[in-house]
């Protein structure tokens, strides 16, 4: 009997994940071919959530009792800039990195204590958009630039509460 695995895949330009049900042991290469719908797979990468390096094509995706969250991207890395109090910090992240992970990294770089950090959120620079912390940064980056700039700002308050 073949075990099936629930996989949720996020992509460039798509904030909502697509659900796929695949068989246990499918290789990354086979999954990339399935996701490409007949298009070329060279230059496409598949990342586990919050991983900085892509999964190798020979890697088998195995059932482990909970859904897999993956990111399918043409960007091998996303150059992220976070600006706070007039200072920027930057580094490369895997496209499957969640905004929660990026916010945690930025808080450490800016040496923001936990109490103050709870009041902050990431906003796309030049917009009023504050994506959910579960969003993959690769969903916001566009290839070939593969770059996203955020401002770390106080969270929106309604009637004096967060």
C-alpha positions in Angstrom: 0.0 0.0 0.0 1.4 3.4 -1.0 1.4 6.1 1.6 0.4 9.5 0.4 1.9 12.8 1.7 0.2 16.2 1.9 2.5 18.9 0.5 1.8 22.6 0.5 3.9 24.5 -2.0 4.4 28.2 -2.2 5.7 29.9 -5.3 7.0 33.3 -6.5 4.2 35.8 -6.7 1.7 33.5 -5.0 0.9 34.1 -1.3 -1.5 31.2 -1.0 0.0 27.7 -1.0 -1.1 25.0 -3.4 -2.0 21.6 -2.0 -0.5 18.5 -3.6 -1.0 14.9 -2.6 2.0 12.8 -3.6 3.3 9.3 -2.9 5.8 8.6 -0.1 9.3 8.5 -1.5 8.8 10.8 -4.5 12.1 12.4 -5.5 12.6 16.2 -5.7 13.4 15.8 -9.4 10.1 14.0 -10.1 8.1 16.6 -8.0 9.8 19.5 -9.9 8.9 17.9 -13.2 5.2 17.5 -12.0 5.1 21.1 -10.9 6.6 22.4 -14.1 3.7 21.2 -16.2 5.9 20.4 -19.2 8.1 23.5 -18.9 11.9 23.3 -18.4 13.0 22.4 -14.8 16.6 23.5 -15.1 17.0 26.5 -12.9 14.0 25.6 -10.7 14.7 24.9 -7.0 12.6 23.3 -4.3 13.3 24.3 -0.7 12.0 23.0 2.7 10.4 25.8 4.8 13.1 27.9 6.5 16.0 26.2 4.7 18.7 28.3 3.0 19.8 25.6 0.5 17.6 23.8 -2.0 16.8 20.1 -1.8 19.0 17.9 -4.0 17.2 16.3 -7.0 17.8 12.8 -5.6 16.3 13.6 -2.2 13.2 11.5 -1.4 10.3 13.2 0.4 9.1 10.9 3.1 6.0 10.7 5.2 6.6 11.9 8.8 3.0 12.3 10.0 2.5 16.0 9.3 2.2 18.1 6.1 5.3 19.2 4.3 5.7 22.9 3.5 7.9 23.6 0.5 8.8 26.5 -1.8 9.2 26.2 -5.5 11.4 29.0 -7.0 13.7 30.2 -9.7 15.6 32.2 -7.1 18.3 30.1 -5.4 18.5 32.8 -2.7 16.6 36.0 -1.9 18.6 39.0 -0.9 16.7 40.5 2.0 17.2 44.0 3.4 15.5 45.0 6.7 15.6 48.7 7.7 15.0 49.9 11.3 15.6 53.2 12.9 17.5 54.5 9.8 19.9 51.5 9.7 19.8 48.5 7.2 20.9 45.0 7.7 21.0 42.5 4.9 21.7 38.9 4.0 20.6 36.1 1.7 17.8 33.7 2.7 16.4 30.6 1.0 13.1 31.5 -0.7 11.2 29.2 1.7 12.3 31.3 4.7 9.3 32.5 6.6 8.9 36.2 7.5 8.9 35.0 11.1 12.4 33.7 10.7 13.5 36.9 9.0 12.0 39.1 11.7 13.7 37.0 14.4 17.0 37.5 12.6 16.5 41.2 12.2 15.6 41.6 15.9 18.9 40.0 16.8 20.9 42.1 14.4 19.3 45.3 15.7 19.6 44.1 19.3 15.9 44.6 20.0 14.7 43.2 23.3 11.8 40.7 23.4 9.3 43.2 24.9 9.9 45.8 22.1 10.2 43.1 19.4 6.6 41.9 20.2 5.4 45.3 19.1 7.1 45.2 15.7 6.2 43.7 12.3 7.8 43.6 8.8 6.3 45.9 6.2 7.2 45.8 2.5 9.3 48.9 1.8 7.4 51.6 0.0 4.0 50.0 0.6 1.6 49.6 3.5 1.6 45.8 3.0 2.4 43.7 6.1 2.4 40.1 5.0 1.6 37.3 7.5 4.7 35.9 9.3 4.1 32.5 7.8 4.6 33.9 4.3 7.7 32.6 2.4 10.0 35.5 1.4 10.3 33.8 -2.1 6.6 34.5 -2.6 7.4 38.2 -2.5 10.6 38.2 -4.6 10.6 38.3 -8.3 13.2 36.6 -10.5 15.7 37.6 -11.7 16.1 40.3 -9.1 15.4 38.0 -6.2 15.4 40.9 -3.7 13.0 42.1 -1.0 13.3 45.2 1.2 11.3 45.5 4.5 10.9 48.1 7.1 10.6 46.9 10.7 7.8 49.1 12.2 5.6 49.2 15.2 2.5 47.0 14.7 -0.8 48.6 13.8 -2.8 49.5 16.9 -6.6 49.5 17.0 -8.2 51.4 19.9 -4.9 51.4 21.8 -4.4 47.6 21.6 -2.2 45.5 19.3 
